[in-house]
Every structure is written in structure tokens, then in C-alpha cells.
Amino acid sequence: MSKTLNQDELIGRAMTLVHDTWREASRGITPGEPIRVLPRVDFAESQRRSKVGKALLEQGGQIDLDLLPHELALTVRVALSKATNWSREEEWYWLVFDALGAEVPAMFAATPYGGGILLGSLLNNFSTLPVHSRGDRHRYLGLLADYAELIGQLHTRTVGQEERGIFMPRAQLLQSGPLLIGLKAQAMAVLKPLRKSIAHCTGRLLRPTMPLLLSWRVTTLAVVATRWALDNMRAGLRFTRRW
């Protein structure tokens, strides 16, 4: 127990807890940094995050906050607050979720504070990604594939809510169609021009046939997959019962 620990050991455990919490909070999107990996919003991710949260709370239960320096104790309390929210994600998944991990919960995916803020912010990040080296381009293609998959996860959650009798109020449903149409237009405006940029950079480095091949791959992933995923999600809303 914490009472048997000396001050250095107690501070060490507290710092480990803060570090582990920050590492989890930094997964996916970090403000001001290029995208490394896209967030996941499927049920399996909520189960994983819940396990992480419960493990952090268990770590916190071994730390006597009253024996810590004030600033560190305050930081640990903030970490435990985040861990508490994470520990409930599996339980709350079909009712409410935090798409960006920014503690801005939403009940439905096809709403501004659900999928809207998530998908829109990712598109803004895509427009700033470098595509100059071969590694840049491969990373970009992988992120595009993950983007379409992310939309599919949002759609699956929406269908799962309907299967559990959780329906979107009429006022929100009427706004969801225009929201998804707007996201589709934004996606096409951001992703299509990048085909030429990638092909131009590739043409200077690789054999002449590669720009065409890469351009086709970008078109398939960015335009076809993303457009299909958004259309599929919008189509699913037509069968959602309205209040």
C-alpha cells in the first residue's frame, strides 16, 4: 500500500500514472502535430479504452494523494478524472461517445459534435500533410484507407443504435442529411486536388508509369471509398425511425 512507500517511490508511481495517461490521451490526433494514426470509434476500441481506464484507476488506488506535492497531486487527479471517463466507454458506447477524445461527448454520429467535428477536423489535417517523399505518400494512402474505414465505423454504430431501440430525434435527423452532404463536398474538395500534387511529386522520383498508378490508387481510396462510405451512412439514416 502507499503508506509503506517512501516519498521517492510514491512520486515515482504518480509520475508513471501521469505518463501512462498522457500516452493514452495522445493516441491519434495531437493538436499542432501531423496525423500519425486515425482514431477508432468501434465497439472494440471502447472495450480497449475501458480496460486502460480501469488499469489506471487501479494504479491511482495505490497512491495517497495527500502525501504528494500539491502540483503533482492536482495533476494525478486530472489523470484519474480522464481514466474514470475511459473506464465507462464500453458501458456507454451505444448511448454516448467521444469521437475526438476531447471530452466533447455526442449521442449520435451524424451530428456536428459527433462525426461532424471528427471527420471535418481530419480533412483539415489531410490538406496539410506532406507528400514529397515515398514514405510520405505511402503514409498518406494508408491514412486515406483508414479514413473510409472510420466512416464505416460511425455507420455501424448508428445501425447498432437502431437495433437497440436508440433513435435520433426528428430535429437532429433533419439536420443529419445536409451535414453528411456537406462533409462529402468538403472531402471531395480536399482530397481530389491532392491527386495532382502526389502524381507530380512522384513523377520526378519514379518511373513514368508510377504517377498514373499512384493517382489511380489515390482516386480509389480518397474519392470512391470516402464518397461511398458517406453515401452509405446517409442512406442508413433514411431507415432510422423519427420521434
C-alpha positions as CSV (number, residue, x, y, z in Angstrom):
1,M,0.0,0.0,0.0
2,S,1.0,3.6,-0.4
3,K,1.7,4.1,3.4
4,T,4.6,1.7,3.1
5,L,6.2,3.7,0.3
6,N,8.8,6.3,0.8
7,Q,8.4,9.7,-0.8
8,D,10.5,9.0,-3.9
9,E,8.6,5.7,-4.6
10,L,5.3,7.5,-4.2
11,I,6.3,10.3,-6.5
12,G,7.6,7.7,-9.0
13,R,4.3,5.9,-9.1
14,A,2.4,9.2,-9.5
15,M,4.7,10.2,-12.4
16,T,4.2,6.8,-14.0
17,L,0.4,7.2,-13.8
18,V,0.5,10.7,-15.3
19,H,2.8,9.4,-18.1
20,D,0.6,6.4,-18.9
21,T,-2.5,8.7,-19.0
22,W,-0.8,11.2,-21.3
23,R,0.3,8.4,-23.6
24,E,-3.2,7.2,-24.0
25,A,-4.6,10.7,-24.4
26,S,-2.1,11.4,-27.2
27,R,-3.2,8.5,-29.3
28,G,-4.4,9.6,-32.8
29,I,-4.8,13.3,-33.2
30,T,-2.5,15.7,-31.3
31,P,-3.1,19.4,-31.8
32,G,-0.4,21.1,-33.8
33,E,1.2,17.8,-34.9
34,P,0.8,15.8,-38.2
35,I,-1.6,12.8,-38.1
36,R,0.2,9.6,-37.2
37,V,-2.8,7.3,-36.8
38,L,-6.6,7.9,-37.1
39,P,-8.8,7.4,-34.1
40,R,-11.1,4.4,-33.9
41,V,-14.7,4.6,-32.8
42,D,-15.8,0.9,-33.0
43,F,-17.0,-1.1,-30.0
44,A,-13.7,-3.0,-29.8
45,E,-11.9,0.3,-29.2
46,S,-14.4,1.2,-26.4
47,Q,-13.6,-2.1,-24.8
48,R,-9.8,-1.5,-25.1
49,R,-10.1,2.0,-23.7
50,S,-12.3,0.9,-20.8
51,K,-9.6,-1.7,-19.8
52,V,-6.9,1.1,-19.9
53,G,-9.1,3.4,-17.8
54,K,-9.7,0.7,-15.2
55,A,-6.0,-0.2,-15.0
56,L,-5.1,3.5,-14.5
57,L,-7.7,3.7,-11.7
58,E,-6.2,0.7,-10.1
59,Q,-2.8,2.4,-10.2
60,G,-4.3,5.5,-8.7
61,G,-5.8,3.5,-5.8
62,Q,-2.3,2.7,-4.7
63,I,-1.3,6.4,-4.4
64,D,-2.0,8.5,-1.3
65,L,-2.6,11.9,-2.9
66,D,-2.4,13.7,0.4
67,L,1.3,12.7,0.6
68,L,2.2,14.2,-2.8
69,P,3.3,17.7,-3.6
70,H,0.3,19.9,-4.3
71,E,1.0,20.4,-8.1
72,L,1.6,16.7,-8.7
73,A,-1.4,15.6,-6.7
74,L,-3.5,18.0,-8.8
75,T,-2.1,16.5,-12.0
76,V,-2.8,13.0,-10.8
77,R,-6.4,14.0,-10.0
78,V,-6.9,15.3,-13.6
79,A,-5.4,12.0,-14.9
80,L,-7.8,10.0,-12.7
81,S,-10.7,12.0,-14.0
82,K,-9.8,11.1,-17.6
83,A,-9.3,7.5,-16.6
84,T,-12.7,7.4,-15.0
85,N,-14.3,8.6,-18.2
86,W,-12.3,6.0,-20.2
87,S,-13.3,3.2,-17.9
88,R,-17.0,3.8,-18.8
89,E,-16.6,3.9,-22.5
90,E,-17.7,0.3,-23.1
91,E,-20.7,0.7,-20.9
92,W,-21.8,4.0,-22.5
93,Y,-20.8,3.1,-26.1
94,W,-24.3,2.8,-27.6
95,L,-25.6,5.8,-25.8
96,V,-22.8,8.4,-26.0
97,F,-19.3,8.5,-27.3
98,D,-16.4,11.0,-27.5
99,A,-15.3,10.9,-31.2
100,L,-12.2,13.1,-30.8
101,G,-11.3,12.1,-27.3
102,A,-11.5,15.7,-26.3
103,E,-14.3,15.2,-23.7
104,V,-16.9,16.5,-26.1
105,P,-19.5,13.7,-26.0
106,A,-22.2,13.1,-28.5
107,M,-25.0,10.7,-28.7
108,F,-25.3,10.2,-32.4
109,A,-22.6,10.0,-35.1
110,A,-24.3,12.0,-37.8
111,T,-24.4,15.2,-35.8
112,P,-22.0,18.2,-35.7
113,Y,-20.4,17.3,-32.3
114,G,-20.3,13.6,-33.3
115,G,-19.0,12.6,-36.7
116,G,-19.1,16.1,-38.0
117,I,-16.3,17.6,-35.8
118,L,-14.3,14.4,-36.2
119,L,-14.4,14.0,-39.9
120,G,-14.1,17.7,-40.6
121,S,-11.0,18.2,-38.5
122,L,-9.3,15.2,-40.1
123,L,-9.9,16.6,-43.5
124,N,-8.3,19.8,-42.4
125,N,-5.3,17.8,-41.3
126,F,-5.1,15.9,-44.6
127,S,-4.8,19.2,-46.5
128,T,-1.5,19.9,-44.6
129,L,0.2,16.5,-44.9
130,P,3.4,16.4,-46.9
131,V,3.6,14.2,-49.9
132,H,7.2,14.8,-51.1
133,S,8.9,11.5,-50.2
134,R,7.9,8.0,-50.9
135,G,7.3,7.4,-47.2
136,D,5.0,10.5,-47.1
137,R,2.9,9.1,-50.0
138,H,2.6,5.6,-48.5
139,R,1.6,7.1,-45.1
140,Y,-0.9,9.3,-46.8
141,L,-2.5,6.4,-48.7
142,G,-2.8,4.4,-45.5
143,L,-4.5,7.2,-43.7
144,L,-7.0,7.6,-46.6
145,A,-7.9,3.9,-46.3
146,D,-8.3,4.4,-42.5
147,Y,-10.5,7.5,-43.1
148,A,-13.0,5.5,-45.2
149,E,-12.9,2.7,-42.5
150,L,-13.6,5.3,-39.8
151,I,-16.7,6.5,-41.6
152,G,-17.8,2.8,-41.8
153,Q,-17.3,2.5,-38.0
154,L,-19.6,5.5,-37.5
155,H,-22.2,3.9,-39.7
156,T,-22.0,0.6,-37.9
157,R,-22.5,2.4,-34.6
158,T,-25.6,4.2,-36.0
159,V,-27.1,0.9,-37.2
160,G,-26.3,-0.7,-33.8
161,Q,-28.2,2.0,-32.0
162,E,-31.2,1.4,-34.2
163,E,-31.1,-2.3,-33.4
164,R,-31.1,-1.4,-29.7
165,G,-34.0,1.0,-30.0
166,I,-32.0,4.2,-29.7
167,F,-33.3,6.6,-32.3
168,M,-32.3,10.1,-33.3
169,P,-34.9,12.9,-32.5
170,R,-36.6,14.3,-35.6
171,A,-34.9,17.7,-35.2
172,Q,-31.5,16.2,-35.3
173,L,-32.3,13.7,-38.1
174,L,-33.5,16.5,-40.4
175,Q,-30.0,18.2,-40.0
176,S,-28.0,15.0,-40.5
177,G,-28.6,14.6,-44.2
178,P,-27.3,18.2,-45.0
179,L,-24.4,17.6,-42.6
180,L,-23.2,14.5,-44.5
181,I,-23.7,16.1,-47.9
182,G,-21.5,19.0,-46.7
183,L,-18.8,16.6,-45.4
184,K,-18.9,14.8,-48.7
185,A,-18.4,18.1,-50.6
186,Q,-15.6,19.0,-48.2
187,A,-13.9,15.6,-48.7
188,M,-14.0,15.9,-52.5
189,A,-12.7,19.5,-52.4
190,V,-9.7,18.5,-50.2
191,L,-8.8,15.0,-51.5
192,K,-9.2,15.3,-55.3
193,P,-6.7,18.1,-55.8
194,L,-4.1,16.1,-53.9
195,R,-4.1,13.5,-56.7
196,K,-2.3,16.0,-58.9
197,S,0.1,17.0,-56.2
198,I,1.1,13.4,-55.4
199,A,1.4,12.5,-59.1
200,H,3.6,15.5,-59.8
201,C,5.9,14.7,-56.9
202,T,6.0,11.0,-57.8
203,G,6.8,11.8,-61.5
204,R,10.1,13.4,-60.5
205,L,11.2,10.4,-58.5
206,L,9.8,7.2,-60.1
207,R,9.4,5.7,-63.5
208,P,6.8,7.4,-65.8
209,T,4.1,4.7,-65.2
210,M,4.1,5.2,-61.4
211,P,2.3,8.6,-61.3
212,L,-0.6,7.1,-63.2
213,L,-0.8,4.1,-60.9
214,L,-0.4,6.1,-57.7
215,S,-3.0,8.6,-59.0
216,W,-5.4,5.8,-59.6
217,R,-4.8,4.4,-56.1
218,V,-5.5,7.8,-54.5
219,T,-8.7,8.2,-56.6
220,T,-9.9,4.8,-55.4
221,L,-9.2,5.4,-51.8
222,A,-9.9,9.0,-51.4
223,V,-12.8,9.6,-53.8
224,V,-14.5,6.2,-54.3
225,A,-14.1,4.8,-50.8
226,T,-14.8,8.0,-48.9
227,R,-17.7,9.0,-51.1
228,W,-19.2,5.5,-50.8
229,A,-18.8,5.5,-47.0
230,L,-20.5,8.9,-46.6
231,D,-23.3,8.0,-49.0
232,N,-23.8,4.7,-47.2
233,M,-24.0,6.4,-43.9
234,R,-26.5,8.9,-45.2
235,A,-28.6,6.2,-46.8
236,G,-28.8,4.4,-43.5
237,L,-30.4,7.4,-41.9
238,R,-33.4,7.1,-44.2
239,F,-34.4,4.0,-42.3
240,T,-34.0,5.5,-38.8
241,R,-37.2,5.9,-37.0
242,R,-38.0,9.5,-36.2
243,W,-39.5,10.8,-32.9
